[in-house]
């Protein structure tokens, strides 16, 4: 170790040498810069290019035809192009050139020729598809909290949700469909569709106690309905609710709870903030079915079609609020929305071929056969159940207090998109059962008790919100295929179906010369010997119990009546959104049996005033459950009725408190 003087000398010498080296570096750098070759970099002028995008992207239009450049005997259509190029000679048995009908003059050589067989591109028939999806979220967030120096214990009877379950069962019973049994076979699927039709036919509208019911049933519904009223535009969710605060993962900006007064003293913001609600329950589903479709569909049996939207909003929001906060500002009222849209794309006037005025008709046909039924089933059930029944006692102790015992988020989302095969002609030997059903149900229990302990008073600003809930059902059924596309089955199509059922491969000339096939060189045919069963089903349910019990008290040692208060026990959002896009037909549908179409809209609002607190004072309800921690009151009372829970609160189902911040 160096002594102090020696260490200072060593440091001085080191600094001196560093200074000398810096001077040397500076001299060397100056000599180096003088020897550099000075060059001027090439500077290119900046040319502003004109950029423009004059073409606007349009929505999907299935009826638009496209013919590729050059020679293409098989007319290519956009959804999907199954044939490309001229078929090769010699090959499969299911592609034929017909000679049994009158051909146009420029095809006369076909009539003199013998039946020729060609090697057709392989066409895989669409198989049956069945998706059963079940999404469920269950959350219990029943909190107990005690904040401030009030020396009190608030122990009311806990909420057990039995009333919530009873209310949910009653609200679900309003639906004319009830609980449909999940089918497991084609026969059971047909039975579900028939059962739904029977129940909807038997449904009758009318007031049911506190419920307001709107029922509209007809062969075809077109338009937007909001709470039973036909409107031009549907309301937007973003105007009533935003997910920004729920989905923002960024760090919040820190806000100071202190400020410096004119005399330099540091003062703490004295406030109490409680968020005991603010829960969000979301079910979101989109189904798009493009599994099979044809420009012309011929059905030997019956054609049964059902489109139905069932929407129910049920709320129990009876609050008991102490008169001690009458001077506080109050929150918003509840909002209930049932929004349903029925929409159709009728493209029956669009030709399957290039032009309906063309004199060219198909000279070739390719047949794909399905033996038995073709079933397309998508069955989706979504459930969010949340229990957020909080119990707490609050007082201000001269600090900034923030309690969040709610603000939960539960979200189910599903998206099903099925892209299959397109044909020029679909022949069905059996019947067609086609159903799109959406059931939506929101159930909210928000019966709050906010009472004040004797002596509670405030002089500062205050705000309380015990409602402000949003119940939102929105459903959209979009069908491709006009409601008036049906016609009786012509004899030529019946002959074609009978021939295919007996193993034949011939398409009669009357079918080939249908104006729907004008401009096509080849005809793509799908033959289904059994039934075509199409069921798209969405059921969405939100159930929330948010009945809070809050006691307001003063600090026992140093009361702060000037504290700012903000209490929210509501502001929940129950949201259901469902969309079904279903392809029925690109054009005409011929039916040999009975043709039945039904579209039904059922919208109900249930606003209940139960439980009935009657003339009970919320302050009395709170004080009955308050146990003052005083030696004289801790002695057992033989006349006690059991309203006061013992000091041990283990019997209450709580999770310890979701979030609590005290500054």
Residue pairs with C-beta under 8 A, 6 or more apart in sequence:
2 10
62 78
62 79
62 293
62 345
62 347
62 480
62 583
62 586
63 347
63 350
63 586
64 78
64 350
65 75
65 77
65 78
65 350
65 351
65 353
65 354
66 76
66 77
66 78
67 75
67 76
67 354
68 76
72 84
72 85
73 85
73 86
73 521
73 522
74 83
74 84
74 85
74 86
74 87
74 364
74 521
74 522
75 353
75 354
75 519
75 520
75 521
75 522
76 83
76 84
77 352
77 422
79 290
79 293
79 422
80 419
80 421
80 422
82 121
82 123
82 421
82 422
82 524
83 120
83 121
83 366
83 522
83 524
84 121
87 95
87 118
87 119
87 120
87 121
87 364
87 522
88 118
88 119
89 116
89 118
89 119
90 117
90 118
90 119
91 117
91 118
91 119
91 120
92 117
92 118
92 119
92 120
93 117
93 505
94 120
94 366
94 367
94 368
94 505
95 117
95 118
95 119
95 120
95 364
95 365
95 366
96 115
96 116
96 117
96 118
96 364
96 365
96 505
96 506
96 507
97 110
97 113
97 115
97 116
97 118
97 363
97 364
98 110
98 115
98 363
98 365
98 506
98 507
98 509
98 512
99 110
99 111
99 113
99 114
99 115
100 506
100 508
100 509
101 508
101 509
101 510
101 512
101 513
102 111
102 509
103 110
103 111
103 363
104 359
104 360
104 361
107 363
110 363
118 364
120 366
121 366
123 366
123 368
123 524
124 368
124 421
125 368
125 369
125 370
125 421
125 526
126 291
126 292
126 370
126 374
126 420
126 421
126 526
128 373
128 374
128 375
128 376
129 291
129 375
129 376
129 377
129 418
130 375
130 376
130 377
130 378
130 379
131 377
131 378
131 379
131 380
131 416
132 182
132 377
132 379
133 378
133 379
133 380
133 381
133 414
133 416
134 380
134 381
135 283
135 380
135 381
135 382
135 383
135 412
135 414
136 382
136 383
136 384
136 385
136 412
137 383
137 384
137 385
137 386
137 410
137 411
137 412
138 385
138 386
139 385
139 386
139 387
139 408
139 410
140 386
140 387
140 653
140 655
141 386
141 387
141 388
141 405
141 406
141 408
141 655
141 658
142 158
142 159
142 387
142 388
142 389
142 390
142 391
142 652
142 653
142 654
142 655
143 388
143 390
143 391
143 392
143 405
143 654
143 655
143 656
143 657
143 658
144 390
144 391
144 392
144 649
144 652
144 654
144 657
145 390
145 391
145 392
145 393
145 403
145 405
145 657
145 660
146 152
146 153
146 154
146 392
146 393
147 272
147 392
147 393
147 394
147 395
147 401
147 403
147 660
147 662
148 272
148 393
148 394
148 395
148 396
148 397
148 401
148 553
148 555
149 395
149 397
149 555
149 556
149 557
149 558
150 393
150 395
150 453
150 553
150 554
150 555
150 556
151 556
151 628
151 629
152 393
152 453
152 551
152 553
152 626
152 627
152 628
152 629
153 393
153 626
153 627
153 629
153 647
153 649
154 391
154 392
154 393
154 549
154 551
154 622
154 625
154 626
155 391
155 625
155 627
155 644
155 645
155 646
155 649
155 652
156 391
156 449
156 549
156 621
156 622
156 625
156 645
157 625
157 645
158 389
158 391
158 651
158 652
158 653
159 389
159 545
159 547
159 549
161 387
161 389
161 545
163 316
163 445
163 610
163 611
164 387
164 443
164 445
164 543
164 545
167 314
167 316
167 443
167 445
167 608
168 314
168 443
168 543
170 314
171 312
171 314
171 441
171 443
171 606
172 178
172 179
172 312
172 441
172 541
174 208
174 211
174 213
174 312
174 314
174 604
174 606
175 310
175 312
175 439
175 441
175 602
176 199
176 200
176 202
176 203
176 215
176 310
176 600
176 602
177 196
177 199
177 200
177 308
177 310
177 437
177 439
178 199
180 192
180 195
180 196
180 437
180 537
181 188
181 192
182 379
183 189
183 191
183 192
183 377
183 379
183 535
186 373
186 375
186 530
186 531
186 533
189 375
189 377
189 433
189 533
189 535
190 433
190 531
190 533
192 435
192 535
193 304
193 306
193 433
193 435
193 533
193 535
194 304
196 306
196 308
196 435
196 437
197 304
197 306
197 596
197 598
200 217
200 306
200 308
200 598
200 600
200 602
201 217
201 598
203 215
203 217
203 600
203 602
204 215
205 213
205 214
205 215
206 213
207 213
208 604
208 606
209 606
210 606
210 607
210 608
210 609
211 314
211 604
211 605
211 606
212 228
212 604
212 605
212 606
213 602
213 603
213 604
214 225
214 227
214 228
214 601
214 602
214 603
214 604
215 600
215 601
215 602
216 225
216 600
216 601
217 598
217 599
217 600
217 601
218 598
218 599
219 483
219 597
219 598
219 599
220 342
220 344
220 483
220 597
220 599
221 307
221 342
221 599
221 600
221 601
222 342
222 343
222 344
223 230
223 231
223 341
223 342
224 230
224 231
224 232
224 233
224 234
224 339
224 340
224 341
225 231
225 338
225 339
225 340
225 341
225 601
225 603
226 234
226 235
226 337
226 338
226 339
227 336
227 337
227 338
227 603
227 605
228 338
228 603
234 339
234 341
234 474
235 337
235 339
237 472
237 474
237 575
237 577
240 335
240 337
240 470
240 472
241 470
241 472
241 573
241 575
243 280
246 280
246 409
257 268
257 269
257 271
257 400
257 663
258 266
258 267
258 268
258 269
259 266
259 267
259 269
260 266
260 267
261 267
268 398
268 399
268 400
268 663
269 400
269 564
270 396
270 398
270 399
270 400
270 460
270 560
270 562
270 563
270 564
271 396
271 400
271 401
271 563
271 564
271 565
271 566
272 394
272 395
272 396
272 401
272 403
272 563
272 564
272 565
272 566
273 401
273 402
273 403
273 565
273 566
273 567
274 392
274 394
274 403
274 405
274 550
274 566
274 567
274 568
274 569
275 403
275 404
275 405
275 406
275 407
275 568
276 388
276 390
276 392
276 403
276 405
276 406
276 546
276 548
276 550
276 567
276 568
276 569
277 388
277 406
277 446
277 469
277 546
277 548
277 568
277 569
277 570
277 571
277 572
278 404
278 406
278 407
278 408
278 568
278 571
278 572
279 386
279 388
279 406
279 407
279 408
279 409
279 410
279 544
279 546
279 572
279 573
280 408
280 409
280 410
280 411
280 572
280 573
280 575
281 384
281 386
281 410
281 411
281 542
281 543
281 544
281 572
281 573
281 574
281 575
282 384
282 409
282 410
282 411
282 412
282 413
282 542
282 573
282 575
282 576
282 577
283 382
283 383
283 384
283 411
283 412
283 440
283 540
283 541
283 542
283 575
283 576
283 577
283 578
284 411
284 412
284 413
284 414
284 575
284 577
284 578
285 380
285 382
285 412
285 413
285 414
285 415
285 538
285 540
285 577
285 578
285 579
286 414
286 415
286 416
286 417
286 578
286 579
286 581
287 378
287 380
287 416
287 536
287 538
287 579
287 580
287 581
287 582
288 416
288 417
288 418
288 581
289 376
289 378
289 418
289 534
289 536
289 580
289 581
289 582
289 583
290 417
290 418
290 419
290 420
290 581
290 583
291 376
291 418
291 419
291 420
291 421
291 534
291 583
292 374
292 376
292 420
292 421
292 422
292 423
292 426
292 526
292 532
292 583
293 422
293 423
293 426
293 480
293 583
293 584
293 585
293 586
294 422
294 423
294 424
294 425
294 426
294 526
294 585
294 586
294 587
295 352
295 423
295 424
295 425
295 516
295 517
295 585
295 586
295 587
295 588
296 352
296 424
296 425
296 426
296 514
296 516
296 517
296 587
296 588
296 589
296 590
297 425
297 426
297 428
297 432
297 585
297 587
297 588
297 589
297 590
298 425
298 426
298 427
298 428
298 489
298 493
298 496
298 497
298 589
298 590
298 592
299 428
299 431
299 432
299 489
299 532
299 589
299 590
299 591
299 592
299 593
300 427
300 428
300 429
300 430
300 489
300 494
300 497
300 592
300 593
301 428
301 429
301 430
301 431
301 432
301 531
301 592
301 593
302 431
302 432
302 591
302 593
302 594
302 595
302 596
303 431
303 432
303 434
303 486
303 589
303 591
303 593
303 594
303 595
303 596
304 431
304 432
304 433
304 434
304 594
304 596
305 432
305 434
305 435
305 584
305 596
305 597
305 598
306 434
306 435
306 436
306 437
306 597
306 598
306 599
306 600
307 342
307 435
307 436
307 437
307 477
307 479
307 598
307 599
307 600
308 435
308 436
308 437
308 438
308 598
308 599
308 600
308 601
308 602
309 340
309 342
309 438
309 440
309 475
309 477
309 600
309 601
309 602
310 437
310 438
310 439
310 440
310 602
311 338
311 339
311 340
311 440
311 441
311 473
311 475
311 602
311 603
311 604
312 338
312 440
312 441
312 442
312 473
312 603
312 604
312 605
312 606
313 336
313 337
313 338
313 442
313 471
313 473
313 604
313 605
313 606
314 441
314 442
314 443
314 444
314 604
314 605
314 606
314 607
314 608
315 334
315 336
315 442
315 443
315 444
315 446
315 469
315 471
315 606
315 607
315 608
316 444
316 445
316 446
316 447
316 608
316 610
316 611
317 334
317 444
317 446
317 447
317 466
317 467
317 469
317 570
317 607
318 447
318 608
318 609
318 610
318 611
318 612
318 613
319 446
319 447
319 448
319 449
319 450
319 466
319 467
319 569
320 448
320 449
320 450
320 451
320 613
320 616
320 618
320 621
321 448
321 450
321 464
321 466
321 618
322 450
322 451
322 452
322 456
322 552
322 618
322 619
322 622
323 619
324 452
324 456
324 457
324 458
324 552
324 619
325 450
325 452
325 458
325 462
325 464
325 552
325 565
327 462
328 458
328 462
328 463
328 464
328 565
329 462
329 463
329 464
330 463
330 464
330 465
331 463
331 464
331 465
331 466
331 467
331 468
331 568
331 570
331 571
332 465
332 467
332 468
333 467
333 468
334 467
334 468
334 469
334 470
334 471
334 570
335 469
335 470
335 471
335 472
336 471
336 605
336 607
337 470
337 471
337 472
337 473
337 474
338 440
338 473
338 603
338 604
338 605
339 472
339 473
339 474
339 475
340 474
340 475
340 476
340 601
340 603
341 475
341 476
341 477
341 478
342 477
342 599
342 601
343 476
343 477
343 478
343 479
344 478
344 479
344 480
344 481
344 482
344 483
345 478
345 479
345 480
345 481
346 481
346 482
346 483
346 484
346 485
347 480
347 481
347 482
347 586
347 587
348 481
348 482
348 484
348 485
348 585
348 587
348 588
350 586
350 587
351 515
351 516
351 518
351 519
352 424
352 516
352 517
352 518
352 519
352 520
352 586
352 587
353 360
353 516
353 517
353 518
353 519
353 520
354 518
354 519
354 520
355 518
355 519
356 515
356 516
356 518
356 519
357 518
358 518
358 519
359 518
360 518
360 519
360 520
360 521
361 512
361 513
361 517
361 518
361 520
362 424
362 512
362 517
362 520
362 521
362 522
362 523
363 521
363 522
364 521
364 522
364 523
365 507
365 512
365 522
365 523
365 524
365 525
366 522
366 523
366 524
366 525
367 500
367 505
367 507
367 525
367 526
367 527
368 423
368 524
368 525
368 526
368 527
369 500
369 526
369 527
369 528
369 529
370 526
370 527
370 528
370 529
370 530
371 529
371 530
372 529
372 530
373 430
373 528
373 530
373 531
373 532
373 533
374 528
374 530
374 531
374 532
374 533
375 533
375 534
376 418
376 533
376 534
376 535
377 533
377 534
377 535
377 536
377 537
378 416
378 418
378 535
378 536
378 537
379 535
379 537
380 414
380 416
380 537
380 538
380 539
381 539
381 541
382 412
382 414
382 538
382 539
382 540
382 541
383 412
383 541
383 542
383 543
384 410
384 411
384 412
384 541
384 542
384 543
385 543
385 544
386 408
386 410
386 543
386 544
386 545
386 546
387 544
387 545
388 405
388 406
388 408
388 544
388 545
388 546
389 545
389 546
389 547
389 548
389 549
390 405
390 406
390 548
390 549
390 550
390 569
391 548
391 549
391 550
391 652
391 654
392 403
392 405
392 548
392 549
392 550
392 551
393 453
393 550
393 551
393 552
393 553
393 626
394 401
394 403
394 550
394 551
394 552
394 553
395 552
395 553
395 554
395 555
396 554
396 555
396 559
396 560
396 563
396 565
397 555
397 558
397 560
398 555
398 558
398 560
398 563
399 662
399 663
400 662
400 663
401 661
401 662
401 663
402 660
402 661
402 662
402 663
403 657
403 659
403 660
403 661
404 658
404 659
404 660
404 661
405 657
405 658
405 659
405 660
406 546
406 572
406 658
407 658
407 659
408 658
412 540
421 526
422 524
422 586
423 524
423 525
423 526
424 517
424 520
424 523
424 524
424 525
425 511
425 517
425 523
425 524
425 525
425 526
426 525
426 526
426 527
426 528
426 532
427 493
427 496
427 497
427 500
427 525
427 526
427 527
427 528
428 528
428 531
428 532
429 497
429 500
429 501
429 527
429 528
429 529
429 530
430 528
430 529
430 530
430 531
430 532
431 531
431 532
431 593
432 531
432 532
432 533
432 534
433 531
433 532
433 533
433 534
433 535
434 532
434 534
434 582
434 584
435 534
435 535
435 536
435 537
436 477
436 479
436 536
436 537
436 580
436 582
437 535
437 536
437 537
437 538
438 475
438 477
438 537
438 538
438 539
438 540
438 578
438 580
439 538
439 539
439 540
440 473
440 475
440 539
440 540
440 541
440 576
440 578
441 473
441 540
441 541
441 542
441 576
442 471
442 472
442 473
442 541
442 542
442 574
442 576
443 541
443 542
443 543
443 544
443 574
444 469
444 471
444 544
444 546
444 572
444 574
445 544
445 545
445 546
445 547
446 466
446 467
446 469
446 544
446 546
446 547
446 569
446 570
446 572
447 547
447 611
448 466
448 547
448 548
448 549
448 550
448 569
448 570
449 548
449 549
449 550
449 613
449 618
449 621
449 622
450 464
450 466
450 548
450 550
450 552
450 567
450 569
450 618
451 550
451 551
451 552
451 617
451 618
451 619
451 620
451 621
451 622
451 623
452 551
452 552
452 553
452 618
452 619
452 622
453 551
453 552
453 553
453 554
453 619
453 622
453 623
453 626
454 619
454 623
455 553
455 554
456 552
456 553
456 554
457 554
457 561
458 561
458 562
458 563
458 565
459 561
459 562
460 561
460 562
460 563
460 564
460 565
461 564
461 565
462 564
462 565
462 566
462 567
463 565
463 566
463 567
464 565
464 566
464 567
464 568
465 567
465 568
465 569
465 570
465 571
466 568
466 569
466 570
467 570
468 568
468 570
468 571
469 570
469 571
469 572
469 573
469 574
470 572
470 573
470 574
470 575
471 574
472 573
472 574
472 575
472 576
472 577
473 576
474 576
474 577
474 578
475 576
475 577
475 578
475 579
476 578
476 579
476 580
477 580
477 582
478 579
478 580
478 581
478 582
479 582
479 584
480 581
480 582
480 583
480 584
480 585
480 586
481 583
481 584
481 585
481 586
481 589
483 597
485 585
485 587
485 588
485 589
486 589
486 590
486 591
486 595
486 597
487 588
487 589
487 590
487 591
488 590
488 591
488 592
489 590
489 591
489 592
490 510
490 590
491 510
492 508
492 509
492 510
492 511
493 511
493 590
494 592
495 508
495 510
496 506
496 507
496 508
496 511
497 527
499 505
499 506
499 508
500 527
501 529
507 523
507 525
512 523
516 587
516 588
517 523
534 582
536 580
536 582
538 578
538 580
540 576
540 578
542 574
542 575
542 576
544 572
544 574
546 569
546 570
546 572
548 569
549 622
550 567
550 569
551 622
551 625
551 626
554 561
613 621
624 643
624 644
625 643
625 644
625 645
626 644
627 633
627 644
627 645
627 647
645 651
645 652
